[in-house]
């Protein structure tokens, strides 16, 4: 995963389109590991001036977008990088407004909370009073709920990333 991230960063910094970068990395991984290793991708590219974002997912857990008081799940059935010669990353492009939040998480969080439906319920509860707070507060609340539910012993790696979009023209 670390090498995949390094390669992805290098490709994107060099001007590759996201889709081309992902295809190139997939080829590199297949040639180096013969399909024995894989890497999930959950990549969000934001353009705050144009007020839109694109989320690319390969083998990653669903993400949750909270926008204008509604909660939307963004998911993909695409396999991770490094498994098949041809890849088709699922991408979700969406408008972002000041205060919208994207929550990305690993399967360890979903599993600890009892599945995606339970996680969405937890986020709905948070949406009532905590989403106007900092992304750190939301991450801490979700992680605390997951740790309580799994008895303090993580069943897998547990990662949460909360991104709050801010108006860049202020």
N, C-alpha and C positions, 0 to 999 in steps of 0.2 A: 504494500500500500504506500509506503514511504517513497519507494522508487517511482511508482505510478504518479504520485503527486509531483515529484520533482520533474519527471518528463512532461507532464501536463502543463506545469508552470512554464517550463522552457519553451514548449511548443506555442503556447498562447502568447508569451512574451515576444516570440519571434514572428507573430502575426498570423499563425495558423487559425483557420476557422475552427470552432469547437469540434464540429463533426469530423473534420480532417485530422485534428489532433487525436481524437479518440480512436479513429481507425488506425493511425500510425502506431499509437501505443499498443493497441490490440495486436497488431502484426509483430511488434517487438516482443511482446509477452509470449505469444505463441511460438516464435522462433527460439526464444530463450528457455522456455519451460515445457514445450510440447503439450500445452494444455493442462499441465499439472498444478499450476497456480493461477489464481484469479484475483481480481480486485474490483470491488464495487465502486461506483462513482455516483456521487450526489453533489452536483456542481451547480451553483447559482451564479449567474452573470447578471449584474444590475447596471442599468443605465439610468441614473437618477435625473439626468437632464431631460431625457425623453420620457421619464416616468414609466419604465417597464422593466421587467426582469424575465430571464429565461432560466428554467430549472431543467438540467439534464440528469437523467437517472438511468443507471445500468446496475441491476441487481440490488439497488438500495431500497431501504424501507420507504413507505409513503412519507410524505412531508405534509405539514398542515399550514395553510395560509389563512390568516385572520385579516379580513379586509371589510371595513365598513360595518362591523358588527356581525358579519357572517363568517362561518368556519367552513373551509373547503379543503378536502383531502386530495393531494396530488400524488399519484402513484404510477407505477410502471411494471410491466411484466418482462421487461428486457433482462437478459442474462448479464452477469458481470463481464468485464473485460478479461480476455485471456482464455476463454473457453471455446468459442466458435470462430472460424475464419471471418465470417461476415457479422457485423454488429449493426444494430439499429437502436440507437439511444432514444428513449422516450424523452420528449421535451415538452415542457409546459411554458407557454409565454403568457404573462399576465401583466396588467397595469398595476402600478403601485402608487399608493397615496400616502401622504404624511400620516404616520402612526400605524400603518399596516405592519403585520409581523409574520415572518416565515419561521416555522419551527421544524428543524431537521433533527433526526435522531437515529440511533443505531437500533438493531433488533433486540439488543439487550434491554433497552428501555421498554420496548413494546412487550417483550416476553415477561419482564418483571411486573408490569402493570396488568397482565392478563390478556393481552391482545390489542389489536388496533382499535376495536370498538371501546374498550375500557380506556385507552389512551385518549381517544376523542372525547369521551365523557369527562376525563380529568381536565382536558383543555377547556371544555365548555364551562366547567366549574370555575376555572381560573379566569375565563373571559368575563365573568360577572364583575370581578373586582380587582384583578391583578394585572390585566393586560395594559393598563395605563401606567403601570410601574415599569421599571427597567427590564430589559431582556435578562439581566442577571437574576432578578427576582423570579421571573418566570422559570428559568432554568433550574434554579434552586428549589422552587416549589415542585416541579416535575420530578427532579432527582430525589427529593425527600420522599415523595409519594411512592416512587419506584423502590427505594431502599426499604421503606416500611413494609411494602407489599411482599418483598422477597426476604423479609426477616433480617435485613442488614448484610446479607451475603449475595453479592451480585452473581447472577447465573451466567453472565457473559460480559463482554465489555459494554459499558453503558456510557453513551455519549449523547449530548444534546447541544444543538446550536440554535440560538434564537437571534434572529436579525430583525431589528425594527427599522423601517424605512423612514427617512427624514427628508423633508423637502429641501433640495439642494439650492434653491433659488432664494432662500430667505436670507 
